[in-house]
Amino acid sequence: MLSSWYCFWDKNLEDLDAISISRDIKHNTSVLCLDLGFNKIKDEGAKYIAESLKYNSTLKQLYLRNNYITSEGAKHISEMLKYNSTLELLSLSVNEIHDDCSKSIRDALIFNQSLIRIELDNTNTSKDITASINEKLKRNFLNKEKRETTLFSLLLKKSNILSK
């Protein structure tokens, strides 16, 4: 059974390891954070991780920083963002990601309303694309805050009704 923090930071993991992990997390309901940073995961591993997260409904944080993921692998991740509704943080820093893929990530945020933080430091993403991604993340953050406030208000109203 996986714990809520699945940490494989700096374990020299490669694509085959990522494929195995992707099978474990596909329908897992207890993992909240998956840290695969500082490994040797390439596009094939990123593809399988992304595919599994289309079906995962609990993971909130995914760290893939400092791997060997190029725009090809990141395109699979951007496609996953169209389907995943729970991921809030995505770290792709220190990978070979270019503007073409960063635009795909930005465009996927039209569909994704859960992501509120993306780390793209030390990639080949331009400031313009980063700024447009940040605008979409800000929208998601404000919408999330609004949903939580509304839910809290409803809970307060319901508790007042029950206490009478």
Sequence and secondary structure as in RCSB ss.txt:
>XXXX:A:sequence
MLSSWYCFWDKNLEDLDAISISRDIKHNTSVLCLDLGFNKIKDEGAKYIAESLKYNSTLKQLYLRNNYITSEGAK
HISEMLKYNSTLELLSLSVNEIHDDCSKSIRDALIFNQSLIRIELDNTNTSKDITASINEKLKRNFLNKEKRETT
LFSLLLKKSNILSK
>XXXX:A:secstr
   SEEE TTS   HHHHHHHHHHHSS SS  EEE  SS   HHHHHHHHHHHTT SS  EEE  SS  BHHHHH
HHHHHHTT SS  EEE  SSB BHHHHHHHHHHTTT  S  EEE TTSB  HHHHHHHHHHHHHHHHHHHHHHHH
HHHHHHHHHHHHH 
